Amino acid sequence: MASEAERTFQRFAVFGESSGSGTEMNNKNFSKLCKDCGIMDSKTVTSTDVDIVFSKVKAKNARTITFQQFQEAMKELGQKRFKGKSLDEALENIYKLMEGKDPATTGVTKATTVGGVSRLTDTSKYTGTHKERFDESGKGKGIAGREDVTDNSGYVSGYKGAGTYDKKGNN
């Protein structure tokens, strides 16, 4: 059961962290784990409780927690969330909530469709040169969609002898 919890810990630890290794988790990702897994229920366990427990288990001057510290935090939150159950039983219920969960990204950002925005961003209605910049699915072609691709080879525009410098003989 703990190995499944460790996998969930690693998935949330690297979420949003470009240089994250999955061995340490910051407070933001810890709160996200508690919210996404249903540990935080806004009645018995609130976001304030989660922040307090995080601060309690981390080292004094550290910003992150390890998996061992995470387990201590889960024991504390488990006793708060499942009152009246034994420590092991509460911890097991917490791990069951975490089982197989991934960081949720639904509803994080929503596309705006107010007023004329939807008409302006519908690539199927584009005409002229703008139409050439997108494929049938509406995905942009990038540089390949431009007719006049600039030559950035370092030579002056219109120079015919590009790439011949190394071929000149040394007298």
Disulfide bonds with the S-S distance in Angstrom:
none
